[in-house]
Amino acid sequence: MTDAYARASSETGDALLLTPGPLTTSRAVKTAMLHDWGSRDAGFLAINQQVLQQLPDIINASDTHVTVPMQGSGTFAVEAMLTSLLPPAGKLLLIVNGAYGQRARRICEIAGRPHTVYATSEDTPPDVDEVDRLLRADPSISHVFAVQCETTSGILNPIAELAAVVEACGRRLLIDAMSAFGALPLDAKRTRFDAVAASSNKCIEGVPGLGFVICREPALAAAKGNATTLTLDLYDQWQSLRTTGQYRFTPPIHVIVAFHRALQEFWAEGGQAGRGARYGENCRVLVEGMAELGFRPLLAGPLQAPIIVTFHMPRHANFVFDSFYEKLKQRGYVIYPGKLTVADSFRIGCIGRLNAAHMEGVVAAVRAVMGELGVTLTGASAQP
């Protein structure tokens, strides 16, 4: 690294994380973790209760759904949702167009839950008519699982349309909204679902360590005895919090207190509408700036969620992703490798404590790094 350029940094001097989470957080969120709290202390229990009560408000579900927190990453919450709410005699239709749908499939395989898969390519949303056909052809399917924003590619899946079909067919919908919750619209009054799973370290801009599932209360009440594990039993966790106000096992206290602070910042920004607008502008600046440099995004138009953007890897002899990555990191921008099976790619995130000026900065850094590498993207070199 040289002093020939200014290194980008967060409020606390860290490199900016252009990733789908963990992500760049505010100084205030970090500062909230500087104090110790007892897990049974009344002050902490009050903070935790405020967090749990606020989360359904984000999706207009405060009078129909309850929040069940789950210690661990977002996948812990997804596994808890699938293995607690899907009864042993039920069957799950998994809608898959990326790694997180495939992960849900693996959860069902290990748990021994009957399931079937409807898969499309990572750059292709599910066909709602095909989902309707599959449900009507197999009456044993009781539940449907879908990912709102599949961060393998950054694709936005048609959750509202899928929910309408699932409801019309008399089935139950379980949503992985990990990378969408708080940034993309989801309204429980208009979109019927039994549960939605998310986590603290995504669009609410907290830190990793807490997943949560917002459940329709009758569906949760019917889940007694379904769980395949002790620690991921949503019903049991719900009952413990409901009767004692406490977690069954040690909670990630500092994470929860930081999440409480992150929620305050979320509401101050205007909630989902405000947060989503900032991320949308981040995405626009990024995509337009990268296009000027010759980079081609995988997705176009309404398929691209303002969460993370996948770009095709350039075909140029001088372009080596590891060098590209390290040079950007030296300038204070941490991007993400690709996760596609259909094409070589890399990803740049739009979420976290970032704004349009940061996105202009990363585009400028990419321009400079491309110059150092001796790469100009024109014609065939810019094609996938």
Buried (B, 14 or more C-beta within 10 A) or exposed (E): EEEEEEBBEBEEEBBBBBBBBBBBBBEBBBEBBEEEBEBEEEEBBEBBEBBBEBBBEBBBBBEBBBBBBBBBBBBBBBBBBBBBBBBEEBBBBBBBBBBBBBBBBEBBEEBEBBBBBBBBEBBBBBBBEEBBEBBEEEEEBBBBBBBBBBBBBBBBBBBBBBBBBBBEBEBBBBBBBBBBBBBBBBEBEEBBBBBBBBBBBBBBBBBBBBBBBBBBEEBBEBBEEBBBEEBBBBBBBBBBBEEEEBBBEEBBBBBBBBBBBBBBBBBEBEBBEBBBBBBBBBBBBBBEBBBEBBBBBBBEEEBBBBBBBBBBBBBBEBBEBEEBBEBBBBBBBBBBEBBBEEBEBBBBBBBBBBEBEBBBBBBBBBEBBBEEBEBBBEEEBBEE
